[in-house]
């Protein structure tokens, strides 16, 4: 069994399906969490899909970066800013910023959620990774790309070096785009009956395509 905690703002469902279909590691337990690194450190998860940077991730952890998040801005649904595809710092001069990604890049998901509640009341803006805003925004809130300077946020798989396993390695491979034909991919084992049926099927197919040679008729 593999226990994985994934951070709010990510959608790893396709990886879960591929892991179940392609491997024989058994049941997979997944949790949508605002703080998957805490779940990893408290041994509630074997593997974390986390948003970095995070000061709790150290040299004792394996880290595999998967992608980077674009910065975004959440604005009230009735704001004139919704007419823009990309908002710049000059566009929000005078606006109340209820939360923005700090210089160290650490994203406080509960704080972003609280800021969006104020934006939904038609007041101010929130600046955060756009994938996170997409998930958390309510009907009264819209989000756009933000062109201002700010730290990068990255989505990565994190796990302890002492807790490495074949199941983790297989999931990491799937998340990185490894195909089913990879030699490192665990293949589900077949039972003796499944092997026998497969062998019979191959024989039947071979017999079905085999050409029969006809003897010429004597005159």
Buried (B, 14 or more C-beta within 10 A) or exposed (E): EBBBBBBBBBEBEEBBEBBBEBBEBEEBEBEBBBBBBBBBBEEBBBBBBBBBBBEBBEEEBBBEEBEEBEBBBBBBBEBEBBEBEEBEEEBBEEBEEBBBBEEEBBBBBEEBBEBBBBBBEEEBBBBBBBBBBEBBBEEBBBBBBBBBEBBEBBBBBBBBEEBBEEBBBBBBBBBEEBEEEBEEBBEEEEEEEEEEEEEEEEEEEEEEEEEEEEEEEEE
